[in-house]
Amino acid sequence: METLRQRLLSLQDEKYQKFHSDLCPGIENIIGIRTPVLRQLAAEIVKSGDWRAYLQKALHRPFIYSEEATLCGMVIGLLKTDFDEILGYLQLFVPRIDSWSICDVTCAGLKVFKKHQAAGRSFLDQYLASANEYELRFAIIMLMAYYHDDSYIDDTLQVLNSTSHEGYYVKMAVAWALQLCFVKQRDKTLILFQHNNLDDFTLNKALQKCRESFRVSAADKELLQSLKRK
């Protein structure tokens, strides 16, 4: 692991370190490695065949740098193994997420949930009930990414409408998820926008994100503007 840490440090991009740090206020342990570079390293670990040994060590030691956590999440997302084994690794990893960046990059890589929607959805319940800001954000971003089809949209919208948490990154996740739901399932999401339990900030941010989307029509943008709370 020390050798891997030294390799990560050697991949630092100082300009990107400043850029990434500005996007993650309060996170002090960012090396500054571009996402494609980290993805390449994650692929190397998986292809090496030693990924179980890597995860056994990574998931039971502190992450000194943010990129160590991001790399671990990426490796889990690339695994071609039993889904229950993947969930076992996530069970250890998700509570250690401490930034929106680690959360969202990990979620983007977990495309295996598309093939195991029912089991994956049940797995997310524990995090939807969590008071931890990043555990809850993880579950919401996962719903946004993999549970907006006809089979799950009603459940997803119900969850988003009932989510109540004061964390900024939870509110922004709900708003982002609702924007994508509006694009994918316009009519059902519009009903929620018209009748909901969302706080003013989250609703207005979701409406704003929809109005900023090139995938939303001009007429709908005007309609959504009328739903903004004062």
N, C-alpha and C positions, 0 to 999 in steps of 0.2 A: 504493500500500500504506500510505503514511503517513496518507492521508485515511481509509482503512478502519480503521486503528489508532485514530485519534482518535474515529471513530464508536463503536468498541467501548468505549473509555473512557467515552464519554458514556452508555452503556447500563448502567453499573455500578449494582448494587443492593448497598449496603453491608451490609445484614443477611444477604443471601444470600452475600456474599463471605466473611463469617465462618463461616457454616454450611458452605459448600463447602470452605473451607480446613481446617476441623476434620475433614472426611471424607477429605482428601488430605494427611496429614501429610508434611512434607518438601518439599511443592510450594509455592514462595514467590511464584510469578508469576501468581496467580489474580486476575482483575479482579473477578469476581462478577457474572456475567450468567446469568440463568435460561435453561434449555435451550429452552423454546418461543421465546424472543426470538432466540436464536442460530439456531434452525431457520428462523425467518422471514427472517432476514438471508441464510442460505444459499440459501433459495428465491429471494430477490431476485437474488442473484448468478447463479444458473442461468438464471432467466427473462430476465435482461438480455441474454443471448447472448454475454457477454464472459467466460464461465467458463474457456475455454482460456487466455486471457491472464492471468486471475486465478491459475489453477493453475500456470502457467509461472513466475510470480513467487513465489507462496506456497511452492512446493515446492523452490525454490532459494535461499531466504533463511531466516535464523534465525527461529524463533517466539519473540518476546520474551515474549508472554503465553500462558498455557495456552489461553485461549479462541481464540486465533489457530489453534492446532493443531486444536482441536475443530471450529471452523468449516470448516477445510479438509477434515477427515474427513466432515463433514456434506455438503459440496458434492460430494465424490466419490460419496457414497451416493445422491445425487439425480440423477446423470447418466443421460441417456437416449441412450447412444451405444454403439459397439461394445464388447463385453465385454473384448476384448484391450486396448483403450485404457484402460478402467477399471483393469484389472490393472496396466497400466504406471504409472498414477498411484499405485496402492497400493504398488507396488514401491518408489517413492520415499518414500511417506508412512509406512509401517509402521515402518521403523527409527527414525523420529523420535518415536514414541509414548513418553511418559515418565511416564504415570500411568494407573491403572486407569480413571479417568473418561473420558479421551480414548479409550482403547481400547474401552470398552464402548459409548459413544455412537456411535462409528464403526461398530462391528459391528452395532448395532441398525439402522443405516440402509442396510446393504448387502444389501437384500432381493433385489437382482438375482441373487445367488447361487442363489436358488431356481430360477431359469430356466436356470442354467448350472452345475448341481451337479458334473458330472464335471470340467469344466475348472477350476472353482473349487476342488474338492477337491485336484486336482493342484497348484494354485498354493499351497495351504496347507502342502504338505510341507516347503518350505524353512524355514518358521517353526516347524513342529513339531520340526525338527532343530536349532533355534537354542538357544544357551545364554543369550540375552538374555531377561530376565524378561518384558518387555512384548511382545516378538515372539511368545514362546511363549504368553502369555496371549491375545494376539490370535487365534492359531490355535485355541486351545481354546474360546474364546467363540464363534468362528465355527462350530466343530463343534457346539457346544451349540445354537446358534440355527438352523442350516440342515441338519444332518446327523444327525437322530435318527429319520428315517423307516425303513420296513422295508428299503429298499435300502442304507442306510448304518449302521444301528444297530450291527451286529456290528463293523464297522471302527472306529466311534467309541468303543465300549466298549473295544476292544483298545488303542486309542491312550491313552485315559484311564487304563487299568490299567497301562500301561507308562511313563507319563510320570513322570520323576524329576527334580525340580529343587527346590532349597532355598528359592527365592523364595516369600515369603508370598503374593504375588498370583497365582502359578501354582497353589499348593496350593488357594487359595480358589476359583480358576476351575475346577479339576478337581472340587472338592466341589460347586460350584453346578451344573456340567454333569451330574454324576451324579444330583443331585436331580431335574433336569428329565428325564433319561433314565428315572428310576424312574417318574415320572408318565406319560411317554409310552410306555415299553416296560418295564412293571413286571417281567415274568417274567425277561427276559434280564438286567436290571439287578440283580435279586435274586440271581441266580446269581453275578454278579460280587461283590456284597457278601459272599457266603458264601465265595468262593474268589478271592483277589486278591493283587496285589503292592503294594498301596497302603501308604504309611507310616501310622502310627497317627493322626497329626494329621489327615491328609486323609480317611481312612476315617471317623473319628469326626465330623468336621465335615460330611461328606456325609450321614451317618446323622442328625445333628442337623437339618440343613436339611430332610430328608425328614419328620422328625417334626414340624417346625414348619409344614409345608405343609397347607393346608386341603384339598388335592386327594389326600391320602393317608389311607386309612381308619384307624380306631382300631385295628383288628386288625393292620394292617401296621405301625403305629407301635409297637405292643407287640413285634412280631417284630423290627423293626429295632433296638429298644432292646437286645434280647438279643444282637445282633451287635457291640455296642460293645466296643472293646478297653480293657482296664484300663491 
